[in-house]
């Protein structure tokens, strides 16, 4: 499941390139210093995860090379910055990574700290300094379209040598002497070898349902937080689809995972489209629809999991009017149709730029109208009807998961 986290990050254009470059170069420098290569890769890839949440009014659409470079300037007044605090906090909420890589949160927290705040004999501080120099190397690649030689890296690095431990500086130069390393950095920038690199570093060992939910909660918070209108959308869809499944003794956990990951492709959807108050233009609707295609690409390695098809088919409709495959009723499973009903219902519940929120009874009316029009399947809709009329506590869906609420509260405390 960790591959989903990596691939989602890759779909944020400039940010994804920078993250993968830092992960790659940090793994090689770390190995040179006797650190765990795999751990350093994940420290590097996730070092700026907190940049993705809009804690300072910065949206995914705003993240470009200039923004990344400005964010990565260290401060002499403090060993931490807002985004390093948030990044470390978010990563700490993914227990699978925290348990497997003991250094990850602390090294991310301190990756902008200057040597006077660090102790070279402490592994976490050494790892943090490796991330720091890896960021600088990545920035040089981002702003230079022509491939840099070894000397091209040495000159700018020498001017900021005081920001790094001598051992880290020498290890970085040693690694940069390898043509393979330099060429790979530019391949990542050009779009080559990214999938292969992610596959090489993906952790294949199984993880528990709870650990999967942790990854889904952090990712869906990042994605849904792009817009105030969708802040808890994925969590709500997970809860509603799970509740429908439970009523007919299907595996609730499968639908919960499908709900958490169903909109993961919205990492690519511009905020201007998500929050447009008027009717979307044809080309804007095409962009909006494309999120399902990107969800499909991000989740594709899990196509044999029982939750995969319901997640990527949530915008299909039984009359064939949905997307992206224009499937009709008989071409889909009942599980697919449960996600479609849950997503439709939650979308009507939630506020949108052009209207306020609706009570469950009103959302149910819209679902039943869609059934009458041949758009949604009557089976899961009738189960949902029993839940609504039976007093299911839909009010609880107004709150995020405890993980998402913790991140939101932590961000708010930094702003204040």
C-alpha positions in Angstrom: 0.0 0.0 0.0 3.0 2.3 0.4 3.3 2.4 -3.3 0.0 4.4 -3.4 1.5 7.0 -1.2 4.6 7.3 -3.5 2.6 7.4 -6.7 0.2 10.0 -5.4 3.1 12.3 -4.6 4.4 11.8 -8.1 1.2 13.1 -9.6 1.9 16.6 -8.2 4.1 17.7 -11.1 7.0 19.8 -9.7 6.6 18.6 -6.1 6.7 14.9 -7.2 9.9 15.4 -9.2 11.6 17.1 -6.3 10.5 14.5 -3.8 11.6 11.5 -5.9 15.0 13.2 -6.7 15.6 13.9 -3.0 14.6 10.4 -2.1 16.9 8.9 -4.7 20.0 11.0 -3.9 19.5 10.7 -0.2 19.4 6.9 -0.4 22.7 6.9 -2.2 24.4 9.4 0.1 23.0 7.6 3.1 24.4 4.3 1.9 27.8 5.9 1.5 27.6 6.9 5.2 26.5 3.5 6.3 22.8 4.5 6.8 19.9 2.4 5.8 19.4 3.0 2.0 15.7 2.2 2.0 15.0 4.3 5.1 16.8 7.3 3.6 14.8 7.0 0.4 11.5 7.3 2.3 12.9 10.1 4.5 13.8 11.9 1.3 10.5 11.3 -0.6 8.3 12.3 2.3 10.5 15.2 3.7 8.2 17.9 2.4 4.8 16.1 2.7 3.5 18.9 4.9 3.9 21.4 2.0 0.9 19.7 0.4 -1.6 20.8 3.0 -2.9 24.4 2.7 -1.8 25.5 6.2 -0.5 28.8 4.9 -2.9 29.3 2.1 -0.7 27.5 -0.3 -2.5 25.2 -2.7 -1.2 22.3 -4.8 -1.7 24.4 -7.9 0.8 27.0 -6.5 3.7 24.5 -6.0 6.3 25.2 -8.7 10.1 25.2 -8.7 10.3 28.8 -7.3 8.0 27.9 -4.4 10.0 24.7 -3.6 13.3 26.6 -3.7 12.0 29.4 -1.3 10.5 26.8 1.1 13.9 25.0 1.2 15.9 27.9 2.5 17.1 27.1 6.0 16.7 29.6 8.9 19.3 30.6 11.3 16.8 31.4 14.0 15.3 27.9 14.4 16.1 24.3 13.6 12.6 23.7 12.2 10.1 25.4 9.8 6.3 25.1 9.6 6.3 22.6 6.8 9.0 20.4 8.5 6.8 20.3 11.7 3.8 19.3 9.7 5.7 16.8 7.5 7.1 15.0 10.5 3.7 15.0 12.2 1.9 13.6 9.2 4.5 10.9 8.7 4.3 10.0 12.4 0.6 9.1 11.8 1.6 6.3 9.5 2.6 3.7 12.0 3.9 1.2 9.4 6.6 3.7 8.3 7.3 5.0 11.8 7.9 1.4 13.1 9.9 0.3 10.1 12.0 3.4 9.9 12.7 4.8 13.4 14.6 7.9 12.0 12.0 9.0 9.6 10.0 11.6 11.6 12.9 13.1 13.5 15.1 13.4 10.4 12.3 15.0 8.5 11.6 17.4 11.4 15.3 18.6 11.3 16.1 18.5 7.6 16.4 22.3 7.5 18.5 22.5 10.7 22.0 23.9 10.4 24.9 22.0 11.9 24.9 24.1 15.1 21.6 22.6 16.0 22.7 19.0 15.2 24.9 16.4 16.6 26.8 14.4 14.0 27.2 11.4 16.2 23.4 11.0 16.4 22.0 9.1 13.4 18.8 11.1 13.1 20.8 14.3 12.9 23.2 12.8 10.3 20.1 11.6 8.3 18.5 15.1 8.5 21.7 16.7 7.1 21.7 14.1 4.3 18.2 15.2 3.3 19.3 18.8 3.4 22.2 18.4 0.9 20.0 16.2 -1.2 17.5 19.0 -1.5 20.2 21.4 -2.7 21.3 18.9 -5.4 17.7 18.4 -6.5 17.2 22.2 -6.7 20.2 22.6 -9.0 18.7 19.9 -11.4 15.3 21.6 -11.3 16.5 25.0 -12.4 19.1 23.8 -14.9 17.7 22.3 -18.1 21.1 21.3 -19.5 22.6 18.3 -17.7 25.1 19.3 -15.1 28.6 17.8 -14.9 30.3 16.9 -11.6 32.0 20.3 -11.5 28.7 22.0 -12.1 27.5 20.6 -8.8 30.7 21.1 -6.9 30.8 24.9 -7.5 27.4 25.9 -5.9 27.7 23.2 -3.2 31.1 24.6 -2.1 29.5 28.0 -1.5 27.2 26.6 1.2 29.6 23.9 2.5 29.2 25.3 6.1 25.6 24.1 6.1 26.6 20.4 6.1 28.7 18.0 8.1 32.1 17.4 6.5 31.2 13.7 6.2 27.9 14.5 4.5 29.5 17.0 2.1 32.2 14.5 1.1 29.7 11.6 0.7 27.6 13.8 -1.6 30.5 14.7 -3.8 31.6 11.0 -4.0 28.1 10.0 -5.1 27.8 12.8 -7.7 31.0 11.6 -9.4 28.9 8.7 -10.7 27.4 9.4 -14.1 24.5 7.0 -13.2 23.5 9.2 -10.3 23.6 12.4 -12.3 21.8 10.9 -15.3 19.1 9.4 -13.1 18.3 12.8 -11.5 17.7 14.2 -15.0 15.7 11.1 -16.0 13.4 11.7 -13.0 12.9 15.3 -14.1 12.2 14.2 -17.7 9.7 11.6 -16.6 11.8 8.5 -17.4 12.4 5.7 -14.9 10.1 7.1 -12.2 7.8 4.0 -12.1 10.9 1.7 -12.1 12.4 3.6 -9.3 9.3 3.5 -7.2 9.0 -0.2 -7.9 12.6 -0.7 -6.8 12.0 1.0 -3.4 8.4 -0.2 -2.8 8.0 -2.1 0.4 6.1 -5.3 -0.6 5.4 -6.7 2.9 1.7 -6.9 3.8 0.2 -4.3 6.1 -2.8 -4.5 8.3 -6.2 -2.9 7.7 -5.6 -0.3 10.3 -2.3 0.6 8.8 -3.9 0.9 5.4 -6.5 3.2 6.9 -3.7 5.4 8.3 -2.2 5.8 4.8 -5.6 6.5 3.3 -6.5 9.0 6.0 -3.3 11.0 5.6 -3.6 11.0 1.8 -7.3 11.7 1.6 -6.8 14.6 4.1 -4.2 16.1 1.7 -6.3 15.6 -1.3 -9.7 16.6 0.2 -8.2 19.6 1.9 -7.6 21.2 -1.5 -11.2 22.5 -1.2 -13.2 23.4 1.9 -16.1 21.8 0.2 -14.6 18.3 0.1 -12.6 18.4 3.3 -14.1 15.1 4.7 -15.5 13.6 1.4 -13.4 10.4 1.2 -13.9 9.6 4.8 -17.6 10.0 4.5 -17.8 7.9 1.4 -15.8 5.2 3.2 -18.2 5.2 6.1 -21.4 5.2 4.0 -20.3 2.5 1.7 -19.1 0.4 4.6 -22.4 0.9 6.4 -24.3 -0.2 3.3 -22.1 -3.3 2.9 -22.4 -4.2 6.5 -26.2 -4.3 6.2 -26.1 -7.1 3.8 -23.1 -8.9 5.4 -20.5 -8.0 2.9 -17.0 -7.2 4.1 -17.2 -3.6 5.4 -13.4 -3.2 5.4 -13.2 -3.7 1.6 -15.7 -0.8 1.0 -14.0 1.4 3.6 -10.7 1.1 1.7 -12.4 1.7 -1.6 -14.0 4.8 -0.2 -10.8 6.2 1.2 -8.9 5.8 -2.1 -11.6 6.4 -4.7 -10.9 10.1 -5.3 -7.1 9.9 -5.0 -6.7 11.1 -8.6 -8.1 14.5 -7.5 -4.6 15.3 -6.5 -4.4 16.5 -10.2 -7.6 18.5 -10.2 -7.1 22.3 -10.1 -8.6 24.2 -7.2 -10.3 26.6 -9.7 -12.4 23.8 -11.0 -13.2 22.2 -7.6 -14.4 25.6 -6.3 -16.0 27.1 -9.4 -19.4 28.6 -8.4 -20.9 28.5 -11.9 -21.5 25.6 -14.3 -18.3 24.0 -15.6 -17.3 24.6 -19.2 -17.0 21.5 -21.3 -13.2 21.4 -21.1 -13.4 22.0 -17.4 -15.7 19.1 -17.0 -13.3 16.9 -18.9 -10.5 17.9 -16.5 -12.8 17.1 -13.5 -13.8 13.7 -14.9 -10.1 12.8 -15.5 -9.6 12.3 -11.7 -11.0 8.8 -12.1 -8.5 8.0 -14.7 -5.7 9.1 -12.5 -7.1 7.2 -9.5 -7.0 4.1 -11.8 -3.3 4.7 -12.7 -2.3 5.3 -9.1 -4.2 2.2 -7.8 -3.5 -0.1 -10.8 -0.9 -2.2 -9.0 -3.8 -3.3 -6.7 -6.1 -4.4 -9.4 -6.5 -7.9 -7.9 -7.7 -6.5 -4.6 -11.5 -6.7 -4.0 -11.8 -2.9 -3.4 -10.0 -1.9 -6.6 -12.9 -2.0 -9.1 -15.5 -0.3 -6.8 -13.0 2.5 -6.2 -12.2 3.2 -9.9 -15.8 2.7 -11.1 -17.5 5.1 -8.7 -18.4 7.5 -11.5 -19.9 4.8 -13.8 -23.7 4.7 -14.1 -26.0 1.8 -14.9 -27.4 3.4 -18.0 -24.0 3.9 -19.5 -23.9 7.6 -18.9 -21.0 7.5 -16.5 -17.2 7.6 -17.0 -14.5 6.8 -17.9 -15.5 3.4 -19.5 -19.2 4.0 -20.1 -20.1 0.7 -18.5 -23.7 -0.4 -18.2 -25.4 -2.2 -15.3 -24.7 -5.7 -16.3 -21.0 -4.9 -16.9 -20.5 -4.0 -13.3 -20.6 -5.8 -10.0 -23.0 -5.0 -7.1 -20.0 -3.8 -5.2 -19.3 -1.2 -7.8 -22.9 0.0 -7.5 -22.6 0.4 -3.7 -19.7 2.9 -4.2 -21.6 4.8 -6.8 -24.6 5.2 -4.5 -22.4 6.1 -1.5 -20.4 8.7 -3.5 -23.6 10.2 -5.0 -25.3 10.4 -1.6 -22.3 12.1 0.1 -21.8 14.6 -2.7 -25.4 15.8 -2.2 -24.9 15.9 1.6 -21.9 18.1 1.4 -21.9 21.8 0.5 -20.7 22.9 -2.9 -19.6 26.3 -4.2 -23.0 26.9 -5.6 -25.2 25.6 -2.7 -25.1 24.8 1.0 -25.2 21.3 2.6 -28.2 19.1 2.6 -29.7 16.9 5.3 -29.6 13.1 4.8 -33.3 13.0 3.9 -32.8 15.4 1.0 -29.7 13.5 -0.1 -31.7 10.3 -0.1 -34.4 11.9 -2.3 -31.7 12.8 -4.9 -30.4 9.2 -4.8 -33.9 7.8 -5.3 -34.5 10.2 -8.1 -31.4 9.0 -9.8 -32.6 5.4 -9.4 -35.9 6.4 -11.1 -34.0 8.0 -13.9 -32.0 4.8 -14.5 -28.7 6.2 -13.3 -28.1 4.4 -10.0 -28.9 0.9 -9.0 -32.0 0.3 -6.8 -30.4 -2.4 -4.6 -27.8 -0.4 -2.7 -30.1 2.7 -2.8 -32.9 0.8 -1.0 -30.3 -0.3 1.7 -29.3 3.3 2.1 -33.0 4.2 2.4 -33.3 1.8 5.3 -30.3 3.4 7.0 -31.6 6.9 6.6 -35.1 6.1 7.7 -33.8 3.8 10.4 -32.0 6.6 12.2 -28.4 5.9 11.1 -26.2 8.6 12.7 -25.0 10.5 9.6 -24.1 13.4 11.8 -21.0 11.5 12.8 -19.7 11.8 9.2 -19.3 15.5 9.6 -16.1 14.8 11.5 -12.9 13.6 10.0 -11.0 10.6 11.3 -9.0 11.1 14.4 -5.8 11.2 12.3 -7.2 13.8 10.0 -8.6 15.8 13.0 -5.2 15.6 14.7 -3.4 16.9 11.6 -6.0 19.7 11.1 -5.6 20.8 14.8 -1.8 20.6 14.6 -1.8 22.8 11.5 -4.2 25.3 13.2 -1.9 25.5 16.2 1.0 26.5 13.9 -1.0 29.1 12.2 -2.1 30.6 15.5 
